[in-house]
Amino acid sequence: MKKKEAGIGSMRELVVALIAGLLVIATVAGAAVASDERVDNQLRMAVLPIPDVLPIYVAEANGYFAEEGIVVEALPVGSAVERDQLMQAGRIDGMINEVGGAALFNRDRVQMKIVSYARVPIDEAPLFRILAAPGSEVASVSDLAGIPVAVSKNTVIEYITGRLMASGGVAAQDIKFASVPVLPERMQLLLAGQIKAATLPDPLAFAALQAGAVEVTNDLKVAGLSASVISFSVAAADEKHAAIEKFMRAWDRAAADLNDNPDRYRELMLARIRVPKNVQQSFRIPPFPRGQVPSKLQWDDVQQWLLEKKLLEKEVSYEDSVTEKYINRQ
């Protein structure tokens, strides 16, 4: 009898052990699923302290990401180089960059998809301005012929400056550049009269204007020239498609809010965006485009410039690099 009871006891222990094991497996599996779900609903975005990224902060402040059921981490970066390195290392899902930057990422294989414009020149809000030094005799684009314009070489600023000068009638052989890659230094050299002309992005350009610089032209003058874009890695587009759709819905709501009542978000802008002190209350919060991607014409023009500069060796497919499937057209 004792042997039989001992056998039953052993069997009970075995059953209990089996049930416990199954519970552990189920718990681990459930945790893994939950973990995967959390990862699928998380997006990490690299953001420079520029107005173009403001809808991310507005969407966060207004709870739009939470309403969509996603978690968006806005990772501040100090430079475009740092931003791009994070993307190359796979440490971020997306970023605000430029059309040319996406083309360069995809030069060997498609690594990135542009899903929307972030900003374009609208109304009286340019992205870039060509400025002359205070007291300068430069009054028109044609006056810039032969004058080196300070830019960061081989960047979107050089591209835009060259196109603006060409559209203003400056012959190709008379378009000259000076390399001053650090933006605050470029502004200070301009205001001190140590360089005759420079291209700067807003709000830095607007601050330079208020300090005495003279505007020669800006990118409102040429349609389809300037733009910043929202780009995601191909891996994120494959693995987090639903999260990107939700991100874009939240972005679009935030862009609508900014367009309807921009000054409501001035305090938020000043907390997150680098705005020079002399224009913190006067710089106009820019309007944002909605439901648009760069055109093939714009892509081709940027790409042609990159090929001419030998920054690209061969053409990169527009269709592989730009998608409209995340656009909210409501």
C-alpha positions as CSV (number, residue, x, y, z in Angstrom):
1,M,0.0,0.0,0.0
2,K,2.8,2.3,0.9
3,K,4.5,1.6,-2.4
4,K,1.3,2.4,-4.2
5,E,0.9,5.6,-2.3
6,A,4.5,6.5,-3.0
7,G,3.9,5.8,-6.7
8,I,0.8,8.0,-6.7
9,G,2.8,10.7,-4.9
10,S,5.4,10.6,-7.5
11,M,2.8,10.8,-10.3
12,R,1.2,13.8,-8.6
13,E,4.6,15.5,-8.4
14,L,5.2,14.8,-12.0
15,V,1.8,16.2,-13.1
16,V,2.4,19.3,-10.9
17,A,5.8,19.8,-12.4
18,L,4.4,19.4,-16.0
19,I,1.6,21.9,-15.3
20,A,4.1,24.3,-13.7
21,G,6.4,23.9,-16.7
22,L,3.5,24.6,-19.1
23,L,2.5,27.7,-17.1
24,V,6.1,29.0,-17.3
25,I,6.2,28.4,-21.1
26,A,2.8,30.1,-21.5
27,T,3.9,33.0,-19.4
28,V,7.2,33.4,-21.3
29,A,5.4,33.2,-24.6
30,G,2.9,35.7,-23.5
31,A,5.6,38.1,-22.4
32,A,7.4,37.7,-25.7
33,V,4.2,38.5,-27.6
34,A,3.5,41.5,-25.4
35,S,7.1,42.6,-25.8
36,D,6.9,42.3,-29.6
37,E,3.7,44.3,-29.5
38,R,5.3,47.1,-27.5
39,V,8.3,47.1,-30.0
40,D,5.9,47.2,-32.9
41,N,4.2,50.2,-31.4
42,Q,7.3,52.2,-30.7
43,L,9.1,54.6,-33.0
44,R,12.3,56.3,-32.4
45,M,12.8,59.5,-34.3
46,A,16.0,61.6,-34.6
47,V,15.2,65.3,-34.4
48,L,17.3,68.4,-34.9
49,P,16.3,71.5,-33.0
50,I,14.6,73.1,-36.1
51,P,11.0,74.2,-36.8
52,D,10.5,71.3,-39.2
53,V,10.2,68.8,-36.4
54,L,7.6,70.8,-34.4
55,P,4.6,68.7,-35.2
56,I,6.2,65.8,-33.3
57,Y,6.3,67.8,-30.1
58,V,2.8,69.1,-30.7
59,A,1.4,65.6,-31.3
60,E,3.2,64.5,-28.1
61,A,1.9,67.4,-26.0
62,N,-1.7,67.0,-27.3
63,G,-1.7,63.3,-26.7
64,Y,-2.2,62.3,-30.3
65,F,0.4,59.5,-30.2
66,A,-1.2,58.1,-27.1
67,E,-4.6,58.1,-28.7
68,E,-3.2,56.2,-31.6
69,G,-1.7,53.6,-29.3
70,I,2.0,54.3,-30.2
71,V,5.0,55.5,-28.3
72,V,7.2,57.9,-30.1
73,E,10.6,58.8,-28.7
74,A,12.0,62.1,-30.1
75,L,15.8,61.7,-29.8
76,P,17.5,65.1,-30.0
77,V,20.6,65.3,-32.2
78,G,23.1,68.1,-32.6
79,S,23.9,67.7,-36.3
80,A,22.8,66.0,-39.5
81,V,25.9,63.9,-39.4
82,E,24.9,62.5,-35.9
83,R,21.3,61.9,-37.2
84,D,22.5,60.0,-40.2
85,Q,25.0,57.9,-38.2
86,L,22.1,56.8,-35.9
87,M,20.1,55.7,-38.9
88,Q,23.1,53.8,-40.4
89,A,23.6,52.0,-37.1
90,G,19.9,51.0,-37.0
91,R,19.3,52.9,-33.7
92,I,16.4,55.0,-35.0
93,D,13.4,54.2,-37.1
94,G,12.9,57.6,-38.8
95,M,14.0,61.2,-39.0
96,I,13.4,64.5,-40.7
97,N,15.9,65.0,-43.5
98,E,16.2,66.2,-47.1
99,V,15.4,64.7,-50.5
100,G,19.1,64.6,-51.3
101,G,19.9,62.9,-48.1
102,A,17.4,60.1,-48.8
103,A,18.9,59.6,-52.3
104,L,22.4,59.3,-50.8
105,F,21.2,56.7,-48.3
106,N,19.8,54.7,-51.1
107,R,22.8,54.9,-53.4
108,D,23.8,51.3,-53.1
109,R,20.6,49.7,-51.9
110,V,17.2,51.0,-50.7
111,Q,17.6,51.7,-47.0
112,M,15.1,54.5,-46.6
113,K,11.6,55.6,-47.7
114,I,10.3,59.2,-47.8
115,V,6.7,59.1,-46.6
116,S,5.8,62.8,-46.6
117,Y,7.0,66.3,-46.7
118,A,7.8,67.8,-43.3
119,R,8.2,71.4,-44.5
120,V,8.2,73.4,-47.7
121,P,8.3,77.1,-48.3
122,I,4.8,78.4,-47.9
123,D,3.2,81.9,-47.8
124,E,5.9,84.2,-46.3
125,A,7.8,81.4,-44.6
126,P,10.9,80.3,-46.5
127,L,13.3,77.6,-45.4
128,F,16.5,79.3,-46.7
129,R,17.5,82.8,-47.5
130,I,20.5,84.2,-49.3
131,L,21.7,87.3,-47.3
132,A,24.2,90.0,-47.9
133,A,26.3,91.7,-45.2
134,P,24.9,94.8,-43.5
135,G,25.5,97.9,-45.6
136,S,26.2,95.8,-48.7
137,E,25.7,97.1,-52.2
138,V,24.3,93.7,-53.3
139,A,20.6,94.4,-54.1
140,S,19.7,91.6,-56.4
141,V,20.6,88.0,-57.3
142,S,22.5,89.2,-60.4
143,D,24.8,91.3,-58.1
144,L,26.0,88.0,-56.6
145,A,27.9,87.1,-59.8
146,G,31.5,86.3,-58.9
147,I,30.9,86.9,-55.2
148,P,31.5,83.8,-53.0
149,V,28.4,82.9,-51.1
150,A,29.1,81.2,-47.8
151,V,27.5,77.7,-47.5
152,S,28.3,74.3,-46.2
153,K,29.7,72.5,-49.3
154,N,28.1,69.4,-50.8
155,T,24.9,69.9,-48.8
156,V,21.3,70.9,-49.5
157,I,22.3,74.6,-48.8
158,E,24.8,74.6,-51.7
159,Y,22.3,73.0,-54.0
160,I,19.6,75.5,-53.1
161,T,22.0,78.5,-53.3
162,G,23.2,77.4,-56.8
163,R,19.7,76.9,-58.1
164,L,18.5,80.3,-56.7
165,M,21.4,82.1,-58.2
166,A,20.9,80.4,-61.6
167,S,17.2,81.3,-61.5
168,G,18.2,84.9,-60.9
169,G,20.3,85.0,-64.0
170,V,23.8,84.3,-62.7
171,A,25.8,82.3,-65.2
172,A,27.2,79.0,-64.0
173,Q,30.8,80.1,-64.3
174,D,30.0,83.1,-62.0
175,I,28.4,81.1,-59.2
176,K,31.0,81.0,-56.5
177,F,30.9,79.5,-53.0
178,A,32.9,79.9,-49.8
179,S,32.9,77.0,-47.3
180,V,31.7,78.0,-43.8
181,P,30.1,74.8,-42.5
182,V,29.2,76.0,-39.0
183,L,26.0,77.9,-39.1
184,P,26.5,80.3,-36.1
185,E,30.0,81.1,-37.4
186,R,28.6,81.8,-40.9
187,M,26.1,84.2,-39.4
188,Q,28.7,86.0,-37.3
189,L,31.1,86.4,-40.3
190,L,28.2,87.8,-42.4
191,L,27.1,90.3,-39.7
192,A,30.7,91.4,-39.2
193,G,31.2,92.0,-42.9
194,Q,34.0,89.4,-43.2
195,I,32.0,87.6,-45.9
196,K,29.8,89.4,-48.4
197,A,27.0,86.9,-48.7
198,A,25.7,83.7,-47.0
199,T,22.9,81.3,-47.2
200,L,21.2,80.6,-43.8
201,P,18.1,78.6,-42.8
202,D,15.3,80.2,-40.8
203,P,15.1,81.1,-37.9
204,L,18.8,81.9,-38.0
205,A,18.4,83.8,-41.3
206,F,15.5,85.8,-39.8
207,A,17.6,86.7,-36.8
208,A,20.4,87.9,-39.1
209,L,17.9,90.1,-40.9
210,Q,16.9,91.7,-37.7
211,A,20.5,92.3,-36.9
212,G,21.1,94.2,-40.1
213,A,21.7,91.7,-42.9
214,V,20.1,92.3,-46.2
215,E,17.9,89.7,-47.9
216,V,18.8,89.1,-51.5
217,T,16.4,86.2,-52.2
218,N,14.8,83.2,-50.7
219,D,13.5,79.8,-51.7
220,L,9.9,81.0,-52.0
221,K,11.0,82.4,-55.4
222,V,11.4,78.9,-57.0
223,A,8.6,76.4,-56.7
224,G,9.6,72.8,-55.8
225,L,13.1,73.7,-54.7
226,S,13.4,73.3,-51.0
227,A,11.8,70.7,-48.7
228,S,12.4,68.7,-45.6
229,V,10.9,65.2,-45.5
230,I,9.8,62.5,-43.1
231,S,11.8,59.4,-43.8
232,F,11.7,55.9,-42.3
233,S,14.1,53.0,-42.6
234,V,13.0,50.1,-44.8
235,A,13.2,47.9,-41.8
236,A,10.7,50.1,-39.9
237,A,8.5,50.2,-43.0
238,D,8.4,46.4,-43.1
239,E,8.1,45.7,-39.4
240,K,6.2,48.7,-38.1
241,H,3.9,49.6,-40.9
242,A,0.9,50.1,-38.7
243,A,2.9,52.3,-36.3
244,I,4.0,54.5,-39.1
245,E,0.4,54.9,-40.3
246,K,-0.6,56.0,-36.8
247,F,2.4,58.3,-36.6
248,M,1.4,60.1,-39.8
249,R,-2.2,60.5,-38.6
250,A,-0.9,62.1,-35.4
251,W,1.6,64.3,-37.4
252,D,-1.2,65.5,-39.7
253,R,-3.4,66.4,-36.7
254,A,-0.5,68.3,-35.2
255,A,0.2,70.1,-38.5
256,A,-3.4,71.2,-38.7
257,D,-3.3,72.5,-35.2
258,L,-0.1,74.5,-35.9
259,N,-1.6,75.9,-39.1
260,D,-4.8,76.9,-37.3
261,N,-3.3,78.6,-34.3
262,P,0.5,78.7,-34.4
263,D,1.1,81.1,-31.6
264,R,-0.6,78.7,-29.2
265,Y,2.6,76.6,-29.5
266,R,5.2,79.4,-29.2
267,E,6.2,78.4,-25.7
268,L,6.5,74.8,-26.8
269,M,8.6,75.8,-29.8
270,L,11.0,77.9,-27.7
271,A,11.4,74.9,-25.3
272,R,12.3,72.5,-28.1
273,I,13.6,74.5,-31.1
274,R,16.7,76.6,-31.3
275,V,15.5,80.2,-31.9
276,P,17.9,83.1,-31.5
277,K,17.0,85.3,-28.5
278,N,16.5,88.5,-30.6
279,V,13.6,86.9,-32.5
280,Q,12.0,84.5,-30.0
281,Q,8.8,86.5,-30.0
282,S,8.8,87.8,-33.6
283,F,9.8,84.7,-35.6
284,R,6.7,83.4,-37.3
285,I,6.0,79.8,-36.6
286,P,5.8,78.4,-40.2
287,P,2.8,76.7,-41.8
288,F,3.1,73.0,-42.6
289,P,2.1,71.1,-45.8
290,R,-0.3,68.2,-45.4
291,G,-0.8,65.1,-47.5
292,Q,2.1,65.6,-49.9
293,V,5.3,63.9,-51.0
294,P,8.1,65.2,-53.2
295,S,7.4,65.0,-56.9
296,K,9.5,62.9,-59.3
297,L,10.5,66.2,-60.9
298,Q,11.9,67.5,-57.6
299,W,13.6,64.2,-56.9
300,D,15.2,64.2,-60.4
301,D,16.6,67.7,-60.1
302,V,18.2,67.0,-56.7
303,Q,19.6,63.7,-58.1
304,Q,21.0,65.5,-61.2
305,W,22.9,67.9,-58.9
306,L,24.2,65.0,-56.8
307,L,25.4,63.2,-60.0
308,E,27.1,66.4,-61.2
309,K,28.9,66.8,-57.9
310,K,29.9,63.1,-58.1
311,L,28.2,62.5,-54.7
312,L,26.2,59.8,-56.6
313,E,27.6,57.5,-59.1
314,K,24.3,56.3,-60.6
315,E,20.7,57.2,-60.5
316,V,18.5,56.1,-57.6
317,S,14.9,55.0,-58.3
318,Y,12.2,57.5,-57.2
319,E,9.6,54.8,-57.0
320,D,11.8,52.8,-54.6
321,S,12.6,55.7,-52.4
322,V,9.3,57.7,-52.1
323,T,5.9,56.2,-51.1
324,E,2.5,57.8,-50.8
325,K,0.9,54.9,-48.9
326,Y,1.2,56.6,-45.5
327,I,-0.3,59.9,-46.7
328,N,-3.5,61.1,-44.9
329,R,-5.6,62.8,-47.6
330,Q,-8.6,63.6,-45.4
